[in-house]
Amino acid sequence: MSSFETPHETGRGFGLSSREVRVIGGASILMAINVAVMYAIATTPLAQVNEYLFAAPIIGAVVYGAAIMAGQYVAQRGVEGGDMGIAFVGMVLLQLAFGIFGAGVLRFAPRESQLTILGITAVVVALMTAGISGYVYARSKTFESWGTYAGYAFIGGLGAILIGTFVQPVLLAGFALIFLGFLLRLGYEIWQVRDHRNASVALQTIGVYVAVAGVFVHVLQLVMRYAGSRS
């Protein structure tokens, strides 16, 4: 059994240390910036990128997936190498990837309703994050398997989207699996924050932000569907 699986590491209750607050606060700031980027891009030609990429859904999924992976990799390499310029480039890639995708979803709502939709999405995501965090902190066990399950969900989601590109009803399964993957990834990242107290605050902040942003853009799509059904 590794050290982070011992009761000393996992039985700490719900109190947050100062480093945990810094990780959560940093990820929240990055997410707030991303919401602002979505809102700003929603009225620009960039908001139409989704229309072209998702003409073949698997193309859109692969392009955004690659952009997110590349952005996170570059940002983390910059942090690890002490090169804040490289880290900044990685963060810009992540902000643009999630921002353009979110703006592409948001652009179908009237401009006067967009802030409300973003606000509702933010509240829902905050509640979901709180629920997952509460579960992780309440359980004295490792959540390393959630990272593995998230990987399986992402692969399964891409497979379903590939099939759904030709058999449209399967696309819903792809959406659900990718969404599940980000939820599991969020739980995994929260566990990393809880039990890996010697890890880099900056790296953990990036990890939590990416997971939350992934959940956010999926919830945004659901809120948009609900808003559309009410209009």
Secondary structure, 3 states (H helix, E strand, C coil): CCHHHCHHHHCCCCCCCHHHHHHHHHHHHHHHHHHHHHHHHCCCHHHHHHHHHCCCHHHHHHHHHHHHHHHHHHHHHHHHCCCHHHHHHHHHHHHHHHHHHHHHHHCCCCHHHHHHHHHHHHHHHHHHHHHHHHHHHHCCCCCHHHHHHHHHHHHHHHHHHHHHCCCHHHHHHHHHHHHHHHHHHHHHHHHHHHHCCCCCHHHHHHHHHHHHHHHHHHHHHHHHHHHHHHC
